[in-house]
């Protein structure tokens, strides 16, 4: 199915003395576990020597205890992996550790390059040998190539950004520096927190809270932030800032992010409440109770209930020990996960007209199963509402929607979807309402999976893209 694509969790920090680096990474990974459940890793810097531990599995499985590191360790980066295609192998788990004559470098990546196959081919022709199927290794090699002609690693990253296309938020660690990078479109989130004597970078602000860091700001699209271990100061390079229109992946607000996070000044919780209110206005229903699909459908359900005046009820109990079904790499794993993940509360739905709010309907399999559970629990009517518009186009920037053939709304008409799902009515958020999920008009979104309007060009040779890049 082509190159491996990822939408993962990044965490990294520098602390001059006060912070237990290993424990902090452990806590940061737990806070970001929802962003990836396939594997995780931690790379740390002990007096300029980089070490790495990583493996397949959840954080609690890979790191039942924080890794043992020297008290002199003052810098580390960590990663939770969400693999959407490619091999499920330890080699593809991040961070990646590259050893080179210019110095060792650890790298963690959230996103997906659209030109990684072209870059990989060029690098292989120049003699590069790849050990993974991940585009993260391509990024590492491009940076390393430019380090040969640069005085420092941040200059090499600036030059690499001229070659990289697509989405990437990066954490890079060398012997003396911790660097955070966000692509010029700002597809994937990345924020900065302040410690008493250092800094933290994370995909979501909830990870800053986990280690007691104070939120400073988001990394700007195109920005390179550098913490020098010698000075402990935070510096910024902005040569690529403002070159592209901001295009934060709206799926971060709809599904990926934790509701207690703030991304690009947007409260995820408030954005989901707002989407539910929009749904109530656009797709009203005569009903007795509003329920949400845990977890990311709950806030939208509350918003729908507030706007409509229909009481909100707890409709499902979620098995907290089952992972997120959407980000299971294979369809069979997703279906099995749904069967044991949710159980309806019959007293909430039996004999009642139910409005069911889900965050999205991508492949349709999960939604169909959930509706069946409600029917079996005695629901009189089921009115399904999606807090995302219909998914009609593939995503090339790191979400597991790489082909139209798997998209429910592309394959079937509205009436056909309603019949297949066995619902009394079906409603989706309007695409234009996506832009209103934020109070800040300066924040731009990528909603190409709904509209087909891609901020940057899809991979070469792709035939699924229905419209030209902007």
C-alpha positions as CSV (number, residue, x, y, z in Angstrom):
1,X,0.0,0.0,0.0
2,X,2.9,2.4,-0.4
3,X,5.0,4.1,2.3
4,X,4.2,4.0,5.9
5,X,2.2,6.9,7.2
6,X,1.8,8.1,10.7
7,X,-0.2,10.4,13.0
8,X,1.6,10.1,16.3
9,X,2.4,11.7,19.5
10,X,5.6,13.7,20.1
11,X,7.1,14.6,23.5
12,X,10.5,16.1,24.3
13,X,12.1,18.2,27.0
14,X,15.2,19.8,28.3
15,X,15.7,20.5,32.0
16,X,19.0,21.8,33.5
17,X,18.6,20.2,36.9
18,X,15.1,20.0,38.3
19,X,13.3,17.4,36.3
20,X,13.6,13.6,36.3
21,X,13.9,13.3,32.5
22,X,13.0,9.6,32.3
23,X,9.9,10.0,34.5
24,X,8.9,13.0,32.6
25,X,9.0,11.2,29.3
26,X,7.1,8.3,30.8
27,X,4.3,10.6,31.9
28,X,4.4,12.4,28.6
29,X,3.9,9.2,26.7
30,X,1.0,8.2,28.9
31,X,-0.6,11.5,28.2
32,X,-0.3,11.0,24.5
33,X,-1.1,7.3,24.4
34,X,-4.4,8.1,22.6
35,X,-2.4,9.3,19.6
36,X,-0.8,5.9,18.9
37,X,-1.0,2.4,20.3
38,X,1.2,0.4,18.0
39,X,4.6,1.2,19.6
40,X,6.6,3.8,21.6
41,X,10.1,4.8,22.4
42,X,12.3,7.2,24.3
43,X,15.7,8.5,23.3
44,X,17.8,10.3,25.8
45,X,21.0,12.4,25.9
46,X,23.6,11.6,28.6
47,X,26.5,14.0,28.4
48,X,26.3,14.1,24.6
49,X,25.8,10.4,24.1
50,X,22.4,9.4,22.7
51,X,20.7,6.1,23.8
52,X,17.4,4.6,22.7
53,X,14.7,2.2,24.0
54,X,11.7,1.3,21.9
55,X,9.4,-1.5,21.1
56,X,5.9,-2.5,19.8
57,X,3.1,-2.2,22.3
58,X,1.4,0.2,24.7
59,X,3.4,2.5,27.0
60,X,2.6,0.3,30.0
61,X,3.9,-2.8,28.1
62,X,7.1,-1.2,26.6
63,X,7.9,0.9,29.7
64,X,6.3,-0.7,32.8
65,X,8.8,1.5,34.6
66,X,10.6,4.6,33.3
67,X,13.9,3.6,31.7
68,X,17.0,3.8,33.9
69,X,19.1,6.8,32.9
70,X,21.9,8.6,34.5
71,X,21.1,11.6,36.7
72,X,23.3,13.6,34.3
73,X,20.7,13.1,31.6
74,X,19.1,16.5,30.9
75,X,17.4,16.0,27.5
76,X,15.2,13.4,25.8
77,X,12.5,12.9,23.1
78,X,9.7,10.3,23.1
79,X,7.2,9.0,20.6
80,X,3.9,7.0,20.4
81,X,3.3,5.4,17.1
82,X,0.2,5.1,15.0
83,X,0.9,3.1,12.0
84,X,-1.7,3.2,9.2
85,X,0.0,1.1,6.6
86,X,3.3,-0.7,6.0
87,X,4.9,-3.3,8.3
88,X,4.2,-3.5,12.0
89,X,7.7,-3.9,13.0
90,X,10.0,-2.7,15.8
91,X,12.3,-1.0,13.3
92,X,9.4,1.4,12.4
93,X,8.9,2.4,16.0
94,X,10.3,5.8,16.8
95,X,12.4,7.7,17.7
96,X,14.9,6.8,15.1
97,X,18.6,7.0,16.1
98,X,21.0,7.9,13.3
99,X,24.8,7.7,13.9
100,X,26.9,9.7,11.5
101,X,30.4,11.3,11.2
102,X,28.7,14.6,11.8
103,X,27.3,13.3,15.0
104,X,24.4,11.2,16.3
105,X,20.8,12.4,15.9
106,X,17.5,11.1,17.3
107,X,14.4,12.0,15.4
108,X,10.6,11.6,16.0
109,X,8.0,12.5,13.5
110,X,4.2,13.1,13.3
111,X,2.8,13.4,9.8
112,X,3.3,12.1,6.3
113,X,5.4,13.3,3.5
114,X,3.8,13.4,0.0
115,X,7.1,13.2,-1.8
116,X,8.9,10.5,0.3
117,X,9.1,8.0,-2.5
118,X,10.8,10.4,-4.8
119,X,13.2,11.4,-2.1
120,X,13.9,7.8,-1.1
121,X,14.6,6.9,-4.7
122,X,17.1,9.7,-5.0
123,X,18.8,8.9,-1.8
124,X,19.1,5.2,-2.7
125,X,20.7,6.2,-6.0
126,X,23.2,8.1,-4.0
127,X,24.0,5.1,-1.9
128,X,21.7,5.4,1.1
129,X,20.6,2.2,2.7
130,X,17.2,2.2,4.4
131,X,16.3,0.0,7.4
132,X,12.6,1.0,7.8
133,X,9.6,1.6,5.6
134,X,8.9,4.9,7.3
135,X,9.2,8.3,5.7
136,X,10.7,9.4,9.0
137,X,14.0,7.8,8.0
138,X,13.8,9.8,4.7
139,X,13.6,13.0,6.7
140,X,16.6,11.9,8.9
141,X,18.7,11.2,5.8
142,X,17.8,14.5,4.1
143,X,18.8,16.4,7.3
144,X,22.0,14.4,7.5
145,X,22.8,15.1,3.9
146,X,22.6,18.8,4.5
147,X,24.6,18.6,7.8
148,X,27.7,17.8,5.7
149,X,27.6,21.3,4.2
150,X,26.2,23.3,7.2
151,X,27.8,24.6,10.3
152,X,24.9,23.5,12.6
153,X,22.0,21.2,12.5
154,X,19.3,23.9,12.5
155,X,20.7,25.2,9.2
156,X,20.6,21.7,7.8
157,X,16.9,21.4,8.9
158,X,16.2,24.7,7.1
159,X,17.6,23.4,3.9
160,X,15.8,20.1,4.4
161,X,12.5,21.9,4.7
162,X,13.0,23.2,1.2
163,X,12.9,19.6,0.0
164,X,10.2,18.1,2.2
165,X,6.6,18.2,1.1
166,X,3.5,17.2,3.1
167,X,3.0,17.2,6.8
168,X,5.6,16.9,9.5
169,X,6.0,18.0,13.1
170,X,9.4,16.9,14.2
171,X,11.5,16.6,17.4
172,X,15.3,16.4,16.7
173,X,17.9,15.8,19.4
174,X,21.6,16.0,18.9
175,X,24.5,15.9,21.3
176,X,23.9,19.5,22.3
177,X,20.5,20.6,21.1
178,X,16.8,19.8,21.3
179,X,14.9,21.1,18.2
180,X,11.2,21.3,17.4
181,X,10.0,21.8,13.8
182,X,6.6,22.3,12.3
183,X,5.9,22.2,8.5
184,X,5.0,25.5,6.8
185,X,1.3,24.5,6.6
186,X,1.1,23.5,10.2
187,X,-0.8,20.3,9.5
188,X,0.1,18.6,12.7
189,X,0.1,20.3,16.2
190,X,3.1,21.1,18.3
191,X,3.3,23.3,21.3
192,X,5.9,24.7,23.8
193,X,5.8,24.5,27.6
194,X,8.0,26.1,30.2
195,X,9.6,24.3,33.1
196,X,11.4,26.0,36.0
197,X,14.7,25.5,34.2
198,X,13.9,24.2,30.8
199,X,11.4,23.6,28.1
200,X,8.9,20.9,26.9
201,X,7.7,20.3,23.3
202,X,4.6,18.1,22.8
203,X,1.9,17.3,20.2
204,X,-0.8,18.4,22.7
205,X,-1.0,20.7,25.7
206,X,-2.3,17.8,27.9
207,X,1.2,16.4,27.9
208,X,2.6,19.6,29.2
209,X,0.0,19.4,32.1
210,X,1.2,15.9,32.8
211,X,4.7,17.1,33.8
212,X,3.7,20.4,35.4
213,X,4.9,22.6,32.5
214,X,3.3,26.0,31.8
215,X,1.9,26.4,28.3
216,X,3.8,29.1,26.4
217,X,2.5,28.9,22.9
218,X,2.2,26.8,19.8
219,X,5.1,26.3,17.4
220,X,4.2,28.4,14.4
221,X,3.8,26.7,11.0
222,X,7.3,26.7,9.4
223,X,9.1,27.5,12.7
224,X,12.2,25.9,14.0
225,X,12.6,26.1,17.8
226,X,16.0,25.3,19.3
227,X,17.0,24.7,22.9
228,X,20.8,24.8,23.4
229,X,22.0,22.6,26.2
230,X,24.9,24.9,27.0
231,X,22.8,28.0,27.6
232,X,19.3,26.5,28.2
233,X,17.9,29.3,26.1
234,X,15.1,28.9,23.5
235,X,15.8,30.3,20.1
236,X,13.6,30.5,17.0
237,X,14.2,30.4,13.2
238,X,11.4,31.7,11.1
239,X,12.7,31.6,7.5
240,X,9.8,29.3,6.5
241,X,7.1,31.0,8.6
242,X,4.3,32.7,6.7
243,X,5.1,31.0,3.4
244,X,1.9,28.9,3.3
245,X,-1.6,29.3,4.5
246,X,-2.2,27.6,7.8
247,X,-3.8,24.2,7.4
248,X,-4.2,22.5,10.7
249,X,-5.7,19.1,10.2
250,X,-9.3,19.5,11.4
251,X,-9.5,15.9,12.3
252,X,-7.3,16.8,15.3
253,X,-10.3,18.7,16.7
254,X,-12.9,16.2,15.6
255,X,-11.1,13.0,16.8
256,X,-7.4,12.7,17.4
257,X,-6.8,15.2,20.2
258,X,-7.8,14.9,23.8
259,X,-10.7,17.2,24.8
260,X,-8.6,18.8,27.5
261,X,-5.9,20.0,25.0
262,X,-5.6,23.4,23.4
263,X,-4.3,23.3,19.8
264,X,-3.4,26.5,17.9
265,X,-5.3,28.5,20.6
266,X,-8.4,26.3,20.1
267,X,-10.0,24.4,23.0
268,X,-10.7,21.0,21.6
269,X,-13.6,20.6,24.1
270,X,-15.2,23.8,23.0
271,X,-14.7,23.0,19.3
272,X,-16.6,19.7,19.8
273,X,-19.4,21.4,21.8
274,X,-19.8,23.8,19.0
275,X,-19.9,21.1,16.3
276,X,-22.7,19.4,18.3
277,X,-24.6,22.7,18.5
278,X,-24.3,23.2,14.7
279,X,-25.6,19.7,14.2
280,X,-28.7,20.4,16.3
281,X,-29.4,23.5,14.2
282,X,-28.8,21.8,10.8
283,X,-30.3,18.4,11.6
284,X,-32.9,18.6,14.3
285,X,-34.8,15.5,15.5
286,X,-37.8,14.6,17.5
287,X,-36.2,12.5,20.2
288,X,-36.2,11.7,23.9
289,X,-32.5,11.5,24.6
290,X,-29.1,12.5,23.1
291,X,-26.2,10.1,23.6
292,X,-22.6,10.2,22.4
293,X,-20.2,7.5,21.3
294,X,-17.3,7.5,23.7
295,X,-14.9,9.2,23.9
296,X,-14.7,11.8,21.1
297,X,-18.5,11.9,20.4
298,X,-19.4,12.9,24.0
299,X,-18.6,16.6,23.8
300,X,-20.5,17.0,20.6
301,X,-23.5,15.1,22.1
302,X,-23.5,17.5,25.0
303,X,-23.4,20.4,22.5
304,X,-26.3,18.9,20.6
305,X,-28.3,18.5,23.8
306,X,-27.7,22.0,25.0
307,X,-28.7,23.5,21.6
308,X,-31.8,21.3,21.0
309,X,-33.1,21.1,24.6
310,X,-33.3,17.3,24.4
311,X,-31.8,15.7,27.5
312,X,-28.3,14.2,27.4
313,X,-27.9,10.7,28.7
314,X,-25.0,8.3,29.1
315,X,-25.8,5.7,26.5
316,X,-22.7,3.5,26.5
317,X,-20.2,2.2,29.0
318,X,-16.7,1.9,27.4
319,X,-14.2,-0.7,28.3
320,X,-11.2,1.5,29.2
321,X,-8.8,-1.3,28.4
322,X,-9.6,-1.5,24.7
323,X,-7.8,0.9,22.3
324,X,-9.3,3.3,19.8
325,X,-10.8,1.3,17.0
326,X,-10.2,3.9,14.2
327,X,-6.5,3.8,14.6
328,X,-6.1,0.0,14.6
329,X,-4.0,-0.6,11.5
330,X,-6.3,-3.4,10.0
331,X,-10.0,-3.4,9.4
332,X,-10.4,-6.8,11.1
333,X,-8.8,-5.5,14.3
334,X,-11.1,-2.5,14.2
335,X,-14.3,-4.7,14.0
336,X,-13.2,-7.0,16.8
337,X,-12.4,-4.0,18.9
338,X,-15.9,-2.5,18.6
339,X,-17.5,-5.8,19.7
340,X,-15.9,-5.7,23.1
341,X,-15.3,-1.9,23.5
342,X,-18.8,-0.6,24.0
343,X,-21.9,-1.8,25.9
344,X,-25.2,0.1,25.8
345,X,-27.1,1.1,28.9
346,X,-30.5,-0.3,28.3
347,X,-32.3,1.9,30.8
348,X,-31.1,5.0,28.9
349,X,-32.3,3.9,25.4
350,X,-35.0,1.2,25.8
351,X,-38.3,2.4,24.2
352,X,-36.9,5.8,23.4
353,X,-36.1,7.9,20.4
354,X,-32.4,8.3,20.5
355,X,-30.1,10.9,18.8
356,X,-26.7,9.2,18.5
357,X,-23.7,11.5,18.0
358,X,-20.5,10.1,16.6
359,X,-17.3,12.0,15.8
360,X,-17.2,10.8,12.2
361,X,-18.3,8.0,9.8
362,X,-15.3,6.9,7.8
363,X,-15.8,3.3,6.7
364,X,-19.2,2.7,8.2
365,X,-18.4,-0.6,9.9
366,X,-18.1,0.8,13.4
367,X,-21.3,3.0,13.1
368,X,-23.3,0.1,11.8
369,X,-22.3,-2.1,14.8
370,X,-23.0,0.7,17.3
371,X,-26.5,1.2,15.9
372,X,-27.1,-2.5,16.1
373,X,-26.2,-2.4,19.8
374,X,-28.7,0.3,20.4
375,X,-31.5,-1.6,18.5
376,X,-30.7,-4.7,20.5
377,X,-30.9,-2.6,23.7
378,X,-34.5,-1.6,22.8
379,X,-34.1,1.8,21.2
380,X,-37.3,2.8,19.4
381,X,-35.7,5.1,16.9
382,X,-32.0,5.9,16.2
383,X,-31.1,9.3,14.6
384,X,-27.4,9.2,13.7
385,X,-25.5,12.5,13.6
386,X,-21.8,12.9,12.6
387,X,-19.8,15.8,14.0
388,X,-17.7,15.6,10.8
389,X,-18.8,16.2,7.2
390,X,-18.9,13.2,4.9
391,X,-15.5,11.8,4.1
392,X,-15.3,11.8,0.4
393,X,-11.6,12.1,-0.5
394,X,-8.4,10.4,0.6
395,X,-6.0,12.1,3.0
396,X,-2.3,12.2,2.1
397,X,-1.1,14.0,5.2
398,X,-1.1,11.3,7.9
399,X,-4.6,10.1,8.5
400,X,-5.7,6.5,7.7
401,X,-7.8,7.5,4.7
402,X,-5.5,6.9,1.8
403,X,-8.1,5.7,-0.8
404,X,-11.6,6.5,-1.8
405,X,-12.5,2.8,-2.0
406,X,-12.8,2.5,1.8
407,X,-14.9,5.7,2.3
408,X,-18.5,5.0,3.2
409,X,-19.9,8.3,1.9
410,X,-18.1,8.0,-1.4
411,X,-19.5,4.5,-2.1
412,X,-23.1,5.2,-1.2
413,X,-25.8,7.8,-1.5
414,X,-27.3,9.4,1.6
415,X,-30.3,7.2,1.3
416,X,-28.2,4.1,0.9
417,X,-26.1,5.0,3.9
418,X,-29.2,5.5,6.0
419,X,-30.5,2.1,5.0
420,X,-27.2,0.2,5.5
421,X,-26.7,1.8,8.9
422,X,-30.3,1.0,9.8
423,X,-31.0,4.5,11.2
424,X,-34.2,6.5,11.1
425,X,-32.3,9.6,10.0
426,X,-28.8,10.6,9.2
427,X,-27.1,14.0,9.3
428,X,-23.6,15.3,8.8
429,X,-21.9,18.5,9.8
430,X,-21.7,20.9,6.9
431,X,-18.2,21.4,5.4
432,X,-18.5,25.2,5.8
433,X,-19.2,24.8,9.5
434,X,-15.8,23.2,10.0
435,X,-14.2,26.6,9.6
436,X,-16.4,27.9,12.5
437,X,-15.1,25.4,15.0
438,X,-12.6,28.1,16.1
439,X,-13.2,31.6,17.4
440,X,-9.9,32.7,15.7
441,X,-10.4,33.5,12.0
442,X,-6.6,33.5,11.5
443,X,-6.4,29.8,12.1
444,X,-6.7,27.9,8.8
445,X,-7.8,24.3,8.5
446,X,-7.1,21.4,6.1
447,X,-10.4,19.8,5.3
448,X,-9.4,18.2,2.1
449,X,-10.9,14.8,3.1
450,X,-14.3,16.5,3.0
451,X,-13.8,18.9,0.1
452,X,-11.1,17.5,-2.1
453,X,-9.2,20.8,-2.0
454,X,-5.7,19.9,-1.0
455,X,-3.4,22.6,0.5
456,X,-0.3,21.0,-1.1
457,X,0.0,18.6,-4.0
458,X,-0.8,14.9,-3.4
459,X,1.9,12.2,-4.1
460,X,3.0,11.8,-7.7
461,X,0.9,9.3,-9.7
462,X,-2.1,9.4,-7.3
463,X,-5.3,9.1,-9.2
464,X,-7.7,9.5,-6.2
465,X,-7.2,13.3,-6.0
466,X,-10.3,14.8,-7.6
467,X,-9.3,18.5,-7.5
468,X,-6.1,20.5,-8.0
469,X,-4.0,21.7,-5.2
470,X,-4.6,25.3,-4.0
